[in-house]
Amino acid sequence: DSAGKSPWRWSTDAWSIMPMSRLTAADRGAGKAPQTGTRGSILVETARIAASRVFADAQYVFRIDAPRIAARCKAGQFVHLRCAPDLILRRPLSIMRADGEDGWIEILFKVQGIGTRLLAERRAGDEISLLGPIGQPFRQQSYRHRTLLIGGGVGIPPMVFLAEHLRPHRTESFVIMGSEVPFPFTVKPSRIFIPGLPGEVITTMPLMEDWGIACRLASGQGYAGCFDGTVTELAEHWIQYQKEAHDSDIDIFACGPTPMLKAVAELAARFARSCQISLEEFIACGVGGCAGCAVPIRTEQGRAMKRVCVDGPVFEAADVIFA
């Protein structure tokens, strides 16, 4: 404010961001912040770009050395990064992969405005400021026998992270990825047979194939080997087959554009399946202070506005009130 007193403070012990109103007098004197909620686990880290790859339609994958953030990441969370030193407003980007031992994360983004255009100009070796990890991750209280992961466009990264997380848990995952521009990887035919799908649908993400995870691609652009239609149409093929095979033990997870998520929520409701979705919204502060990303959510107390950045981005699909 005009007096120079920010309602936020950066604690000196863990670089955690917390509202001043939640600090006791003793905390303020010691420079410490209580670890409450999402904000108490957000770090600010000066990271370094380790490598970058560019794909068709101005899509980029960055591997970033950020050991402190990488050690805390969970599937469904994101980082709020400064695209260029002189660009004040940060941009939120989903975490696609994270390796806590080696200390790196990966992000995927598509150039769509000034921020991502400046980010695309960054090179290996450049320092980059990150806030993260931010947000409520996907929840897996009880791992189901089968999981269906659906990612559309820039909603693909959280599904990659979640698929990798599920690998050690003896969960049989099926991943569907959709895009109306060329995929941000070199597609290949899969050797993993998936019953219940059209025989011509054979393409996959190579990383999923390397992990032994069933995956298929969908697009309305006529790409060879892809399902010609939406991700939800392909998902319905698979769910219907599982139903006919008397296997209803399925959890659904999804991230993508709002119309896609609405269709996924309706699909899950129709088949009475558990479903979590990660919402996409414009995010300004990224730490819950501005509430510019608030969306209507059903709660036990009735309709309430929840912030996508810290209350989400992951919500139960049945709780989201779509327009």
Secondary structure as GFF3:
##gff-version 3
##sequence-region A 1 323
A	DSSP	beta_strand	8	10	.	.	.	ID=ss1
A	DSSP	beta_strand	17	19	.	.	.	ID=ss2
A	DSSP	three_ten_helix	20	22	.	.	.	ID=ss3
A	DSSP	alpha_helix	25	30	.	.	.	ID=ss4
A	DSSP	three_ten_helix	39	41	.	.	.	ID=ss5
A	DSSP	beta_strand	43	55	.	.	.	ID=ss6
A	DSSP	beta_strand	59	65	.	.	.	ID=ss7
A	DSSP	alpha_helix	67	70	.	.	.	ID=ss8
A	DSSP	beta_strand	78	81	.	.	.	ID=ss9
A	DSSP	beta_strand	91	99	.	.	.	ID=ss10
A	DSSP	beta_strand	104	110	.	.	.	ID=ss11
A	DSSP	alpha_helix	114	120	.	.	.	ID=ss12
A	DSSP	beta_strand	127	134	.	.	.	ID=ss13
A	DSSP	beta_strand	146	152	.	.	.	ID=ss14
A	DSSP	three_ten_helix	153	155	.	.	.	ID=ss15
A	DSSP	alpha_helix	156	166	.	.	.	ID=ss16
A	DSSP	three_ten_helix	167	169	.	.	.	ID=ss17
A	DSSP	beta_strand	172	178	.	.	.	ID=ss18
A	DSSP	beta_strand	188	189	.	.	.	ID=ss19
A	DSSP	beta_strand	203	204	.	.	.	ID=ss20
A	DSSP	alpha_helix	206	211	.	.	.	ID=ss21
A	DSSP	beta_strand	214	219	.	.	.	ID=ss22
A	DSSP	beta_strand	227	228	.	.	.	ID=ss23
A	DSSP	alpha_helix	231	244	.	.	.	ID=ss24
A	DSSP	beta_strand	250	255	.	.	.	ID=ss25
A	DSSP	alpha_helix	258	270	.	.	.	ID=ss26
A	DSSP	beta_strand	274	278	.	.	.	ID=ss27
A	DSSP	beta_strand	294	299	.	.	.	ID=ss28
A	DSSP	beta_strand	302	307	.	.	.	ID=ss29
A	DSSP	beta_strand	314	316	.	.	.	ID=ss30
A	DSSP	three_ten_helix	317	319	.	.	.	ID=ss31
###
